[in-house]
């Protein structure tokens, strides 16, 4: 088993929480894991990106090479396209459809949508709206994780268990909101 994942978005969107959940699930399965994080100007809405490598065999590097990512999970559609050169030929993009317009020359959203639609394996979701509609407004990132579950190759119940462990100190309400969010995302899988 080997899965190379790029997680990306804008500071404050919960990318590192997704990485923590995936990492927790992988470690509990006694898999090897390496992670490299790039924190941009996250306090000012800058890009945040994490390379997450999971394998049943030892991993040499924490960086994913061009064309090597099995999955790109993106909280922001333009950020998904930024890392497209890293996507493997049969890799998956799972991304939010809602732009986070934080720069004056943000590309045309219709062009971004067209570019995403040209990718062989892509799931594009309005996770912000789904989170609001389902009463879990602070768990949009976990909806995206639920949608990515099959592409990640991690069993659904392992992600649920990881959520319980990661969020346990925050209380039952937070745990249950994130479990609900994961289930919402699972429904959107192809």
KEDOVEX-934384 format. One record per residue: residue number from 1; residue in three letters; x negated, y negated, z of N, C-alpha, C, CB in turn. Coordinates in pm, whole numbers, m for minus. Each point is the difference from the previous one (the first is absolute). Glycine has a CB too. Layout:
<rs>
{r NUM,'ALA',{X,Y,Z},{X,Y,Z},{X,Y,Z},{X,Y,Z}} ...
</rs>
This chain:
<rs>
{r 1,'UNK',{m85,118,0},{85,m118,0},{m89,m124,0},{185,124,123}} {r 2,'UNK',{m155,m219,m212},{m71,m126,m5},{97,m106,m49},{m224,114,m42}} {r 3,'UNK',{235,m222,116},{84,m111,m41},{m73,m130,29},{212,133,43}} {r 4,'UNK',{m232,m212,m148},{m61,m131,13},{109,m105,m16},{m223,85,m89}} {r 5,'UNK',{234,m172,188},{111,m96,9},{m54,m141,11},{146,174,108}} {r 6,'UNK',{m91,m264,m188},{m26,m143,17},{128,m60,55},{m172,m9,m190}} {r 7,'UNK',{159,m58,304},{112,m71,61},{m29,m148,m18},{48,186,171}} {r 8,'UNK',{48,m262,m219},{m27,m141,m23},{124,m85,22},{m176,64,m163}} {r 9,'UNK',{151,m192,183},{107,m96,23},{m58,m131,45},{159,184,57}} {r 10,'UNK',{m77,m255,16},{m37,m131,51},{m2,8,152},{101,m120,m202}} {r 11,'UNK',{m191,44,263},{m13,3,145},{133,m12,72},{m224,m98,m27}} {r 12,'UNK',{246,185,124},{121,m2,80},{112,89,m50},{m62,m227,58}} {r 13,'UNK',{42,297,m169},{106,83,m56},{1,143,55},{m14,m139,m204}} {r 14,'UNK',{m84,177,281},{1,132,62},{m79,107,m72},{218,m61,84}} {r 15,'UNK',{m311,21,m169},{m83,96,m73},{m82,87,97},{m12,m160,m193}} {r 16,'UNK',{m47,96,291},{m85,75,92},{81,93,90},{m164,m188,m4}} {r 17,'UNK',{290,155,29},{88,93,74},{26,125,m82},{107,m194,118}} {r 18,'UNK',{m86,177,m249},{19,116,m88},{m125,88,4},{157,m132,m150}} {r 19,'UNK',{m274,69,140},{m125,75,4},{m14,77,130},{m106,m171,m148}} {r 20,'UNK',{145,109,259},{m9,65,131},{91,123,6},{m54,m222,106}} {r 21,'UNK',{176,209,m159},{94,113,2},{m53,115,m85},{193,m159,33}} {r 22,'UNK',{m238,128,m154},{m53,105,m88},{m123,65,64},{86,m124,m203}} {r 23,'UNK',{m174,43,257},{m121,51,65},{33,90,118},{m120,m204,m71}} {r 24,'UNK',{217,163,151},{42,81,115},{55,135,m46},{52,m210,128}} {r 25,'UNK',{31,210,m232},{55,126,m52},{m111,89,m53},{215,m117,m59}} {r 26,'UNK',{m312,60,m11},{m111,78,m57},{m89,58,110},{6,m146,m204}} {r 27,'UNK',{m38,66,305},{m86,50,108},{67,112,77},{m104,m225,19}} {r 28,'UNK',{235,216,m1},{72,105,72},{m3,132,m77},{148,m175,103}} {r 29,'UNK',{m167,166,m235},{m9,119,m84},{m145,46,m17},{207,m73,m121}} {r 30,'UNK',{m298,13,201},{m143,33,m5},{m62,m24,m137},{42,168,175}} {r 31,'UNK',{8,m271,m244},{m58,m39,m128},{m110,m103,24},{218,48,m120}} {r 32,'UNK',{m308,m57,26},{m103,m104,6},{62,m129,m51},{m188,169,m35}} {r 33,'UNK',{145,m279,92},{53,m130,m41},{m110,m104,5},{229,62,86}} {r 34,'UNK',{m230,m148,m187},{m89,m117,m2},{85,m119,m41},{m208,139,m58}} {r 35,'UNK',{179,m252,121},{76,m120,m30},{m94,m120,m9},{203,95,116}} {r 36,'UNK',{m179,m176,m216},{m71,m128,m14},{106,m108,m16},{m206,109,m106}} {r 37,'UNK',{196,m214,184},{100,m107,m5},{m65,m128,m47},{131,107,184}} {r 38,'UNK',{m56,m182,m263},{m40,m134,m39},{110,m93,48},{m135,81,m204}} {r 39,'UNK',{102,m164,299},{96,m98,50},{m33,m132,m67},{29,120,224}} {r 40,'UNK',{60,m165,m311},{m20,m129,m63},{37,m110,99},{46,97,m228}} {r 41,'UNK',{m1,m203,177},{44,m112,85},{140,33,52},{m141,m170,m131}} {r 42,'UNK',{150,277,206},{129,53,41},{82,m99,80},{m101,225,m1}} {r 43,'UNK',{38,m310,78},{76,m97,77},{59,m107,m90},{m147,43,196}} {r 44,'UNK',{96,m55,m318},{50,m100,m94},{74,66,m116},{m188,m152,64}} {r 45,'UNK',{228,275,m48},{72,68,m107},{m90,57,m107},{187,m149,44}} {r 46,'UNK',{m314,173,m12},{m94,56,m97},{17,149,m16},{m159,m180,57}} {r 47,'UNK',{91,235,m157},{17,142,m25},{m68,85,107},{13,m50,m245}} {r 48,'UNK',{49,163,270},{m53,100,93},{3,132,m76},{81,m126,211}} {r 49,'UNK',{m190,200,m201},{m9,125,m72},{m75,101,85},{5,m121,m221}} {r 50,'UNK',{36,247,208},{m65,108,73},{m17,120,m93},{99,m81,218}} {r 51,'UNK',{m218,138,m219},{m25,128,m67},{16,107,107},{m160,m102,m175}} {r 52,'UNK',{241,201,148},{24,108,94},{m20,130,m76},{164,m138,139}} {r 53,'UNK',{m262,216,m94},{m32,125,m67},{26,115,97},{m173,m114,m147}} {r 54,'UNK',{250,212,101},{37,115,82},{m39,126,m78},{193,m126,113}} {r 55,'UNK',{m253,223,m43},{m42,121,m68},{m13,116,99},{m121,m138,m171}} {r 56,'UNK',{136,258,118},{m25,119,81},{m150,30,7},{227,90,m64}} {r 57,'UNK',{m307,m160,m16},{m145,15,m1},{m64,m131,46},{12,171,m187}} {r 58,'UNK',{m137,m166,234},{m67,m124,41},{m2,m104,m113},{m141,135,157}} {r 59,'UNK',{150,m262,m119},{5,m112,m93},{m130,m80,14},{256,m11,12}} {r 60,'UNK',{m322,m14,m123},{m128,m72,3},{16,m150,16},{m94,179,m141}} {r 61,'UNK',{183,m239,64},{13,m145,m3},{140,m43,40},{m174,m12,m179}} {r 62,'UNK',{184,m106,238},{132,m50,35},{61,m86,m111},{m69,6,238}} {r 63,'UNK',{m5,m26,m348},{49,m82,m110},{51,87,m115},{m161,m180,64}} {r 64,'UNK',{271,140,m123},{61,71,m112},{m56,m57,m130},{213,46,135}} {r 65,'UNK',{m263,39,m224},{m56,m50,m126},{110,m40,m98},{m201,146,35}} {r 66,'UNK',{162,m223,m137},{92,m34,m108},{59,128,m57},{m130,m211,m53}} {r 67,'UNK',{260,212,30},{68,117,m54},{16,114,96},{m89,m67,m214}} {r 68,'UNK',{62,44,343},{2,108,97},{117,2,97},{m239,m6,m21}} {r 69,'UNK',{321,m97,23},{110,m6,98},{117,86,m45},{m71,m232,66}} {r 70,'UNK',{111,321,21},{117,82,m27},{129,m79,23},{m130,205,65}} {r 71,'UNK',{124,m300,27},{118,m77,37},{m41,m144,31},{112,208,91}} {r 72,'UNK',{m33,m302,m140},{m9,m139,42},{132,m34,67},{m163,m63,m189}} {r 73,'UNK',{155,26,316},{120,m43,74},{m16,m149,20},{33,226,119}} {r 74,'UNK',{60,m303,m173},{m14,m145,3},{125,m68,53},{m158,16,m191}} {r 75,'UNK',{136,m104,286},{110,m79,56},{37,m118,m89},{m74,67,228}} {r 76,'UNK',{2,m84,m339},{18,m117,m85},{m31,41,m144},{m60,m161,191}} {r 77,'UNK',{148,131,m289},{m19,53,m135},{m127,m48,m71},{244,12,m12}} {r 78,'UNK',{m282,m138,26},{m122,m48,m65},{m122,71,57},{108,m224,m39}} {r 79,'UNK',{m107,250,170},{m112,70,62},{m12,143,m53},{28,m141,206}} {r 80,'UNK',{85,205,m237},{m6,135,m59},{m76,m5,m132},{219,62,109}} {r 81,'UNK',{m191,m164,m190},{m66,m12,m129},{m148,m36,14},{218,m69,m99}} {r 82,'UNK',{m252,m4,203},{m140,m37,22},{m88,125,10},{75,m210,119}} {r 83,'UNK',{m21,318,m62},{m79,121,22},{26,108,m105},{4,m52,242}} {r 84,'UNK',{68,18,m348},{30,95,m106},{m124,68,m59},{200,m138,m51}} {r 85,'UNK',{m314,69,35},{m120,68,m53},{m48,117,89},{m65,m217,m104}} {r 86,'UNK',{108,220,228},{m40,107,91},{92,122,m9},{m95,m174,152}} {r 87,'UNK',{211,159,m216},{99,107,m5},{m45,113,m93},{181,m167,49}} {r 88,'UNK',{m172,291,m1},{m29,117,m81},{105,12,m110},{m110,117,197}} {r 89,'UNK',{76,m45,m302},{89,14,m117},{141,45,40},{m201,55,m139}} {r 90,'UNK',{210,40,229},{131,50,43},{39,m51,139},{m39,203,m139}} {r 91,'UNK',{m27,m312,182},{27,m56,131},{135,m70,9},{m244,m26,28}} {r 92,'UNK',{283,m5,93},{129,m64,30},{m20,m140,54},{99,224,47}} {r 93,'UNK',{m10,m313,m87},{14,m131,64},{135,m1,68},{m149,m118,m171}} {r 94,'UNK',{149,86,299},{124,m20,76},{m9,m142,54},{28,250,63}} {r 95,'UNK',{61,m337,m108},{m12,m142,33},{133,m67,30},{m200,m5,m142}} {r 96,'UNK',{190,m99,218},{113,m89,22},{24,m79,m128},{m49,m16,250}} {r 97,'UNK',{174,m16,m277},{33,m81,m117},{m3,m149,31},{139,187,m85}} {r 98,'UNK',{m134,m222,213},{11,m140,41},{m138,m67,1},{204,55,137}} {r 99,'UNK',{m221,m160,m215},{m129,m69,0},{m19,m83,126},{7,m7,m250}} {r 100,'UNK',{m132,m7,289},{m39,m90,109},{m80,m110,m68},{m5,186,184}} {r 101,'UNK',{76,m291,m222},{m61,m107,m80},{m79,m91,94},{188,10,m173}} {r 102,'UNK',{m317,16,177},{m87,m72,92},{m110,m79,m70},{47,176,167}} {r 103,'UNK',{m39,m180,m300},{m97,m76,m77},{75,m81,m106},{m181,175,39}} {r 104,'UNK',{129,m291,m76},{71,m86,m95},{11,59,m141},{m80,m193,132}} {r 105,'UNK',{m12,278,m172},{4,58,m134},{43,148,2},{m181,m160,m69}} {r 106,'UNK',{275,191,158},{51,137,9},{56,40,m137},{54,m27,249}} {r 107,'UNK',{m91,145,m299},{48,42,m133},{152,13,m8},{m216,121,m30}} {r 108,'UNK',{266,m125,m91},{143,16,m26},{46,137,50},{m14,m154,m202}} {r 109,'UNK',{116,155,286},{46,126,61},{53,97,m105},{56,m125,210}} {r 110,'UNK',{4,74,m316},{49,90,m105},{m116,71,m70},{199,m150,m34}} {r 111,'UNK',{m310,81,14},{m120,61,m59},{m56,106,95},{m51,m215,m126}} {r 112,'UNK',{51,186,254},{m47,97,100},{87,126,m6},{m84,m186,149}} {r 113,'UNK',{216,166,m155},{91,116,m7},{m26,84,m125},{172,m131,127}} {r 114,'UNK',{m194,64,m241},{m29,72,m125},{m129,81,14},{117,m180,m133}} {r 115,'UNK',{m219,117,191},{m127,70,18},{16,121,91},{m121,m216,m33}} {r 116,'UNK',{200,203,138},{23,113,90},{76,111,m70},{0,m157,195}} {r 117,'UNK',{98,120,m277},{81,100,m71},{m83,79,m101},{199,m147,30}} {r 118,'UNK',{m313,93,m71},{m85,70,m96},{m83,111,65},{m9,m209,m135}} {r 119,'UNK',{7,211,268},{m75,104,73},{81,129,m3},{m111,m174,150}} {r 120,'UNK',{43,284,m174},{66,130,m13},{82,38,124},{m185,71,m151}} {r 121,'UNK',{125,m81,268},{65,39,125},{11,m122,91},{m89,236,m20}} {r 122,'UNK',{209,m292,29},{18,m121,80},{136,3,69},{m150,m129,m157}} {r 123,'UNK',{151,83,280},{124,m23,75},{m5,m145,44},{21,244,81}} {r 124,'UNK',{79,m321,m121},{9,m142,35},{129,m18,79},{m132,m75,m207}} {r 125,'UNK',{118,25,331},{115,m14,90},{8,m139,60},{m15,244,51}} {r 126,'UNK',{136,m290,m30},{18,m124,76},{7,40,148},{124,m120,m194}} {r 127,'UNK',{m239,141,252},{m7,50,138},{48,m103,101},{m189,146,m68}} {r 128,'UNK',{167,m273,39},{46,m105,93},{152,3,12},{m199,m143,m60}} {r 129,'UNK',{267,152,m55},{146,4,3},{50,130,63},{6,m144,m205}} {r 130,'UNK',{m69,255,172},{40,129,60},{m17,m4,151},{m67,120,m211}} {r 131,'UNK',{m41,m182,258},{m23,m10,144},{108,m84,67},{m247,24,m39}} {r 132,'UNK',{282,m137,m23},{106,m87,56},{134,71,m2},{m125,m202,m78}} {r 133,'UNK',{159,264,m36},{129,68,m15},{18,114,100},{m2,m61,m241}} {r 134,'UNK',{m107,121,285},{8,116,89},{m36,m31,145},{m54,139,m196}} {r 135,'UNK',{42,m267,227},{m24,m40,139},{m138,28,53},{235,39,34}} {r 136,'UNK',{m334,m29,m125},{m139,21,42},{m90,m105,m67},{42,252,31}} {r 137,'UNK',{m13,m379,m10},{m68,m107,m75},{m151,m5,19},{208,m126,19}} {r 138,'UNK',{m259,180,88},{m145,m4,24},{m71,129,m41},{44,m155,187}} {r 139,'UNK',{28,241,m258},{m56,131,m38},{m2,22,m151},{80,88,216}} {r 140,'UNK',{m83,m195,m294},{m3,14,m146},{m122,81,m45},{121,m219,m23}} {r 141,'UNK',{m233,200,91},{m122,73,m37},{18,151,15},{m136,m198,71}} {r 142,'UNK',{210,240,28},{20,144,22},{100,57,m102},{m50,m30,247}} {r 143,'UNK',{140,m55,m298},{86,44,m111},{m89,36,m119},{193,m148,79}} {r 144,'UNK',{m290,63,m107},{m93,26,m110},{m79,130,24},{m18,m248,m42}} {r 145,'UNK',{m23,271,165},{m70,123,35},{90,121,m26},{m134,m123,174}} {r 146,'UNK',{260,115,m138},{94,109,m26},{12,31,m148},{125,m64,205}} {r 147,'UNK',{m123,m41,m286},{8,19,m145},{m127,63,m57},{153,m197,m12}} {r 148,'UNK',{m264,179,80},{m129,53,m45},{m29,140,51},{m81,m232,m9}} {r 149,'UNK',{163,285,96},{m30,125,71},{m40,115,m94},{160,m73,175}} {r 150,'UNK',{m83,99,m278},{m33,112,m89},{m132,m23,m72},{243,44,m31}} {r 151,'UNK',{m265,m167,m16},{m124,m32,m71},{m122,16,91},{128,m160,m146}} {r 152,'UNK',{m108,138,275},{m110,14,96},{m38,144,28},{74,m212,101}} {r 153,'UNK',{22,303,m121},{m26,140,28},{0,32,149},{m132,7,m207}} {r 154,'UNK',{198,m92,285},{13,22,144},{145,34,29},{m191,m161,54}} {r 155,'UNK',{212,267,21},{136,41,31},{74,m111,75},{m74,240,8}} {r 156,'UNK',{203,m253,m41},{83,m105,58},{0,4,153},{143,9,m206}} {r 157,'UNK',{m126,111,263},{6,11,146},{m132,m39,66},{170,181,m26}} {r 158,'UNK',{m282,m166,m47},{m130,m41,55},{m7,m153,9},{m109,207,m98}} {r 159,'UNK',{167,m276,0},{5,m147,6},{93,m46,113},{m46,m12,m248}} {r 160,'UNK',{158,81,264},{91,m33,112},{m72,14,134},{196,79,m136}} {r 161,'UNK',{m266,32,153},{m74,22,126},{m106,m108,21},{40,247,m22}} {r 162,'UNK',{m107,m286,m85},{m103,m104,9},{63,m133,42},{m138,118,m176}} {r 163,'UNK',{254,m149,123},{71,m123,39},{31,4,149},{100,m21,m230}} {r 164,'UNK',{m54,133,278},{30,12,144},{m125,m28,84},{180,170,m53}} {r 165,'UNK',{m293,m115,12},{m123,m20,77},{m51,m144,m12},{m57,241,m35}} {r 166,'UNK',{57,m296,m86},{m55,m134,m22},{82,m108,71},{m87,78,m221}} {r 167,'UNK',{219,m64,219},{86,m104,56},{55,31,139},{60,m56,m232}} {r 168,'UNK',{m99,167,291},{54,42,130},{m13,m108,107},{m58,233,m59}} {r 169,'UNK',{m54,m301,65},{m22,m102,103},{91,m122,m17},{m236,79,16}} {r 170,'UNK',{297,m92,m135},{89,m115,m26},{145,30,38},{m153,m70,m185}} {r 171,'UNK',{181,193,221},{134,36,46},{83,76,m103},{m9,m200,142}} {r 172,'UNK',{113,263,m90},{85,87,m82},{70,m74,m114},{34,139,201}} {r 173,'UNK',{7,m263,m179},{72,m75,m104},{m90,m23,m122},{140,m112,177}} {r 174,'UNK',{m266,81,m154},{m95,m23,m110},{m28,132,m71},{m104,m195,124}} {r 175,'UNK',{86,301,m47},{m24,132,m60},{118,37,m89},{m139,71,199}} {r 176,'UNK',{261,m83,m147},{119,40,m76},{21,m87,m124},{102,80,212}} {r 177,'UNK',{m132,m210,m203},{12,m89,m117},{m95,45,m110},{65,m191,150}} {r 178,'UNK',{m185,232,m113},{m97,43,m99},{31,138,m57},{m169,m138,116}} {r 179,'UNK',{224,226,m34},{46,131,m50},{112,m21,m101},{m65,113,219}} {r 180,'UNK',{157,m204,m188},{110,m32,m91},{m55,m58,m130},{153,m41,196}} {r 181,'UNK',{m251,m48,m186},{m60,m61,m119},{m67,105,m88},{m35,m212,129}} {r 182,'UNK',{m35,306,m68},{m65,108,m75},{104,78,m79},{m181,15,174}} {r 183,'UNK',{296,14,m111},{108,75,m66},{59,m79,m116},{51,114,217}} {r 184,'UNK',{m37,m243,m202},{51,m86,m108},{m92,10,m122},{105,m158,169}} {r 185,'UNK',{m234,151,m143},{m97,10,m109},{m1,136,m65},{m135,m168,114}} {r 186,'UNK',{155,272,m36},{m1,137,m54},{107,16,m107},{m86,88,220}} {r 187,'UNK',{200,m151,m200},{111,8,m95},{m41,m57,m136},{164,m18,191}} {r 188,'UNK',{m257,m77,m191},{m41,m67,m125},{m107,76,m78},{55,m214,109}} {r 189,'UNK',{m106,324,m55},{m104,77,m69},{54,57,m130},{m107,58,220}} {r 190,'UNK',{18,m45,m316},{39,63,m128},{m24,147,7},{m53,m208,m125}} 
</rs>
